[in-house]
Amino acid sequence: MLVASRRHGTRRGHWTAQAEQLLDLLNALGSTIFRQFLWQRAAELDLTYAQGQVLFHVAAHPGCRMGDVGKAFGVTLPAVTHLVDRLEQKGFVTRAGDPGDRRAYVLEVTRPGGALVDELHAMRLRGLESVLARMSADNRTRVVRGLEALVEASLEVAER
């Protein structure tokens, strides 16, 4: 645990060291072959990571407003507009006026966009299943419980 805090030249508190270790572990997970493989397919379609995340969000929240997407990712409306413009040009989403608010737009995934979401989701599942298969049942259970606790605590902090 002290490896992360020593790397920064000081010995920090227990929570800081654990937080740094967790960040290191999450970054390691994010840069595995699993992620590289998934986004290799997206790169073939000239789909950036951010565009992919917006596409997944819109697929999970049909009819969402562009402002909702911005809030979900903590980005400005101009940033969302840029991402949606690209997704619309690629034929993955449509944007329509919101009947309840003439200033707002609602987003829907197109048939090709939905097919891509399904394909990428299946790739993620296959990749994760191959990772989980290398772990014991006890370790899989502990990972799930730990991540559930992490998400729960994160939501509590976010609500403050």
One Martini backbone bead per residue (centre of mass of N, CA, C, O) as a GRO file, in nm:
protein
  160
    1MET     BB    1   0.052   0.065  -0.014
    2LEU     BB    2   0.316   0.253  -0.017
    3VAL     BB    3   0.390   0.281  -0.312
    4ALA     BB    4   0.213   0.519  -0.397
    5SER     BB    5   0.315   0.725  -0.178
    6ARG     BB    6   0.622   0.704  -0.241
    7ARG     BB    7   0.611   0.807  -0.531
    8HIS     BB    8   0.547   1.109  -0.399
    9GLY     BB    9   0.759   1.131  -0.137
   10THR     BB   10   0.531   1.046   0.072
   11ARG     BB   11   0.366   0.976   0.373
   12ARG     BB   12   0.048   0.889   0.390
   13GLY     BB   13  -0.243   0.820   0.458
   14HIS     BB   14  -0.436   0.548   0.445
   15TRP     BB   15  -0.654   0.658   0.246
   16THR     BB   16  -0.464   0.768   0.033
   17ALA     BB   17  -0.324   0.504  -0.035
   18GLN     BB   18  -0.581   0.356  -0.121
   19ALA     BB   19  -0.666   0.553  -0.340
   20GLU     BB   20  -0.410   0.520  -0.512
   21GLN     BB   21  -0.437   0.217  -0.555
   22LEU     BB   22  -0.714   0.224  -0.692
   23LEU     BB   23  -0.632   0.401  -0.929
   24ASP     BB   24  -0.420   0.209  -1.039
   25LEU     BB   25  -0.614  -0.030  -1.085
   26LEU     BB   26  -0.816   0.114  -1.273
   27ASN     BB   27  -0.607   0.190  -1.488
   28ALA     BB   28  -0.522  -0.100  -1.552
   29LEU     BB   29  -0.797  -0.193  -1.649
   30GLY     BB   30  -0.835   0.032  -1.876
   31SER     BB   31  -0.546  -0.084  -2.030
   32THR     BB   32  -0.629  -0.338  -2.134
   33ILE     BB   33  -0.689  -0.554  -2.379
   34PHE     BB   34  -0.993  -0.540  -2.349
   35ARG     BB   35  -1.018  -0.239  -2.427
   36GLN     BB   36  -0.856  -0.242  -2.687
   37PHE     BB   37  -1.041  -0.438  -2.837
   38LEU     BB   38  -1.303  -0.281  -2.824
   39TRP     BB   39  -1.181  -0.004  -2.955
   40GLN     BB   40  -1.095  -0.119  -3.223
   41ARG     BB   41  -1.375  -0.129  -3.346
   42ALA     BB   42  -1.436   0.171  -3.310
   43ALA     BB   43  -1.196   0.274  -3.484
   44GLU     BB   44  -1.302   0.158  -3.754
   45LEU     BB   45  -1.548   0.388  -3.716
   46ASP     BB   46  -1.444   0.654  -3.591
   47LEU     BB   47  -1.479   0.604  -3.268
   48THR     BB   48  -1.475   0.748  -2.988
   49TYR     BB   49  -1.489   0.716  -2.661
   50ALA     BB   50  -1.696   0.944  -2.610
   51GLN     BB   51  -1.897   0.854  -2.825
   52GLY     BB   52  -1.947   0.575  -2.704
   53GLN     BB   53  -2.062   0.674  -2.434
   54VAL     BB   54  -2.300   0.827  -2.555
   55LEU     BB   55  -2.426   0.592  -2.703
   56PHE     BB   56  -2.479   0.420  -2.451
   57HIS     BB   57  -2.656   0.629  -2.307
   58VAL     BB   58  -2.880   0.659  -2.520
   59ALA     BB   59  -2.958   0.360  -2.523
   60ALA     BB   60  -3.036   0.366  -2.206
   61HIS     BB   61  -3.181   0.675  -2.279
   62PRO     BB   62  -3.435   0.723  -2.440
   63GLY     BB   63  -3.504   1.061  -2.505
   64CYS     BB   64  -3.283   1.224  -2.423
   65ARG     BB   65  -3.119   1.496  -2.337
   66MET     BB   66  -2.843   1.677  -2.385
   67GLY     BB   67  -2.824   1.778  -2.090
   68ASP     BB   68  -2.820   1.494  -1.964
   69VAL     BB   69  -2.551   1.412  -2.083
   70GLY     BB   70  -2.381   1.632  -1.957
   71LYS     BB   71  -2.443   1.550  -1.662
   72ALA     BB   72  -2.342   1.252  -1.675
   73PHE     BB   73  -2.031   1.369  -1.771
   74GLY     BB   74  -1.950   1.666  -1.696
   75VAL     BB   75  -2.041   1.849  -1.947
   76THR     BB   76  -2.091   2.056  -2.189
   77LEU     BB   77  -2.306   2.135  -2.434
   78PRO     BB   78  -2.096   2.178  -2.661
   79ALA     BB   79  -1.967   1.898  -2.625
   80VAL     BB   80  -2.220   1.735  -2.687
   81THR     BB   81  -2.278   1.853  -2.963
   82HIS     BB   82  -2.022   1.747  -3.096
   83LEU     BB   83  -2.074   1.445  -3.047
   84VAL     BB   84  -2.354   1.431  -3.181
   85ASP     BB   85  -2.274   1.525  -3.458
   86ARG     BB   86  -2.094   1.275  -3.516
   87LEU     BB   87  -2.312   1.057  -3.468
   88GLU     BB   88  -2.503   1.164  -3.684
   89GLN     BB   89  -2.310   1.143  -3.930
   90LYS     BB   90  -2.285   0.817  -3.876
   91GLY     BB   91  -2.589   0.710  -3.797
   92PHE     BB   92  -2.642   0.656  -3.462
   93VAL     BB   93  -2.810   0.927  -3.431
   94THR     BB   94  -3.085   1.127  -3.326
   95ARG     BB   95  -3.229   1.459  -3.360
   96ALA     BB   96  -3.490   1.623  -3.173
   97GLY     BB   97  -3.733   1.801  -3.088
   98ASP     BB   98  -3.879   1.913  -2.800
   99PRO     BB   99  -4.212   1.938  -2.727
  100GLY     BB  100  -4.160   2.076  -2.427
  101ASP     BB  101  -3.886   2.222  -2.562
  102ARG     BB  102  -3.761   2.425  -2.808
  103ARG     BB  103  -3.448   2.432  -2.694
  104ALA     BB  104  -3.456   2.123  -2.710
  105TYR     BB  105  -3.311   1.790  -2.733
  106VAL     BB  106  -3.360   1.465  -2.854
  107LEU     BB  107  -3.244   1.122  -2.824
  108GLU     BB  108  -3.164   0.860  -3.065
  109VAL     BB  109  -3.117   0.544  -3.168
  110THR     BB  110  -3.034   0.379  -3.428
  111ARG     BB  111  -3.012   0.090  -3.580
  112PRO     BB  112  -2.700   0.097  -3.619
  113GLY     BB  113  -2.644   0.191  -3.329
  114GLY     BB  114  -2.773  -0.053  -3.185
  115ALA     BB  115  -2.591  -0.266  -3.316
  116LEU     BB  116  -2.328  -0.153  -3.199
  117VAL     BB  117  -2.399  -0.173  -2.903
  118ASP     BB  118  -2.440  -0.479  -2.907
  119GLU     BB  119  -2.156  -0.554  -3.003
  120LEU     BB  120  -1.992  -0.412  -2.776
  121HIS     BB  121  -2.130  -0.554  -2.542
  122ALA     BB  122  -2.051  -0.844  -2.622
  123MET     BB  123  -1.747  -0.792  -2.608
  124ARG     BB  124  -1.737  -0.718  -2.309
  125LEU     BB  125  -1.851  -0.982  -2.201
  126ARG     BB  126  -1.641  -1.176  -2.318
  127GLY     BB  127  -1.398  -1.046  -2.183
  128LEU     BB  128  -1.498  -1.072  -1.888
  129GLU     BB  129  -1.544  -1.376  -1.887
  130SER     BB  130  -1.243  -1.449  -1.934
  131VAL     BB  131  -1.151  -1.325  -1.668
  132LEU     BB  132  -1.339  -1.471  -1.464
  133ALA     BB  133  -1.240  -1.765  -1.538
  134ARG     BB  134  -0.952  -1.701  -1.379
  135MET     BB  135  -1.130  -1.705  -1.128
  136SER     BB  136  -1.250  -1.753  -0.841
  137ALA     BB  137  -1.546  -1.757  -0.685
  138ASP     BB  138  -1.455  -1.593  -0.439
  139ASN     BB  139  -1.326  -1.357  -0.595
  140ARG     BB  140  -1.574  -1.273  -0.753
  141THR     BB  141  -1.748  -1.206  -0.506
  142ARG     BB  142  -1.558  -0.993  -0.383
  143VAL     BB  143  -1.556  -0.798  -0.620
  144VAL     BB  144  -1.855  -0.739  -0.631
  145ARG     BB  145  -1.888  -0.638  -0.341
  146GLY     BB  146  -1.677  -0.413  -0.356
  147LEU     BB  147  -1.807  -0.256  -0.594
  148GLU     BB  148  -2.076  -0.205  -0.460
  149ALA     BB  149  -1.959  -0.039  -0.226
  150LEU     BB  150  -1.824   0.178  -0.401
  151VAL     BB  151  -2.079   0.280  -0.541
  152GLU     BB  152  -2.242   0.351  -0.292
  153ALA     BB  153  -2.039   0.557  -0.178
  154SER     BB  154  -2.035   0.740  -0.427
  155LEU     BB  155  -2.335   0.818  -0.417
  156GLU     BB  156  -2.328   0.949  -0.139
  157VAL     BB  157  -2.125   1.170  -0.212
  158ALA     BB  158  -2.285   1.291  -0.458
  159GLU     BB  159  -2.543   1.381  -0.277
  160ARG     BB  160  -2.388   1.619  -0.113
   0.00000   0.00000   0.00000
